[in-house]
């Protein structure tokens, strides 16, 4: 049997050709094992890294993570925009509710300490660090029709994919569909509300913005990296998004965040009760590396 | 009610009346409003939040999208001229006249679960809008996955310069109306908000009147 062929006309040759492509390194790709990621965040042991990926502008990723897992999003070039949907893994009818997230917190703008709430009065994820401060919980993501009007195309494989089209693909790979997509939020491109209620696009806070999320329940994360729907640029302006995940612990009563606000404390109590009912507390404390 | 908006609404209500119903305090309501028909909401006793969801009647996976609506008009407040858009950025309903001037679409619906955070666990067994939406939506085959951020007619939710937002005293008054034109056959779900822990209903839920006319 031939072990090498210069042609892809045969199965043997096609196999050799396919295998010869491995080992290439490009700027946008997942790196496995994640522990081989060259630059773990400060204070994170490389052995604790669970996922490491750079997501292309105009593309998406989706992660299923356990309670306590920490996920960091990083805007490498100052032009990424991470559109995020969170659902509870295993019971995805419980999902991100942006109205409750802002209303319960009495705060329109996301930042360090924000609690991303579900419709069931529980914390899906906490924002434990934010070096950007330029985010948005009102405008959702871009749509096919919107991107066709703005850029000429919004299809997922085209030159200017719409966020909703990518979130639908990410959802599909988690067994979910259009009905499972609530309004999303986005990181790294800021929006402010002026005194008349007008939405003002303030754009990026700059290169290297980082947002670190702590999963407070088992989660499905759907992430689309596409321009913000209010981005005034007529060109499809985007940049790679780094996504790292590592082992961690959920917020506990000893954390300052637990009792930072009375509404948040009740949300953490609801969340801890759900985790305990699901038997997740024991698994967390017994976890070994 | 006088004024230009009132005159427009008076004229719209003079069309053929397809439906004219009073929704009791705390109750739910639903109907399909055919494309081209007008739905007029009357705040009978003043400052009554009317929680409102809408769907493409022929494909309910296409539904009201608060984000797409806000992006289209570049503003968080709904009033005359606002086009309520679907999650596919298509026009669903247009506000053709409004006697109040400002309505909400960032505050969402109250729920037993969020009440536990906002006011404490003692409020969990009070009635709430999400339960109205679920019960009413079930009659049309809709379920939990079909609930998204809604409109709150007559509710006042300002955002301060530092981002502080909240439901504050309403701007409406007894008899104030608004009229919507359906841009497609639209399934409308209403929860006449039962909340008693904040000023969205003036701490006193009251009936509203809904009228569908064909101009």
Interface residues (C-beta under 8 A of the other chain):
Chain A: X93 X97 X98 X99 X100 X102 X103 X104 X106 X107 X108 X109 X117 X119 X120 X121 X122 X138 X139 X140 X141 X143 X144 X145 X146 X164 X177 X178 X179 X180 X181 X182 X183 X184 X193 X195 X196 X197 X198 X199 X229 X230 X263 X264 X266 X267 X270
Chain B: X61 X65 X66 X67 X68 X70 X71 X74 X75 X76 X77 X87 X88 X89 X90 X102 X106 X107 X108 X109 X111 X113 X114 X115 X116 X117 X118 X120 X121 X130 X143 X144 X145 X146 X147 X148 X149 X150 X157 X158 X159 X161 X163 X164 X165 X166 X167
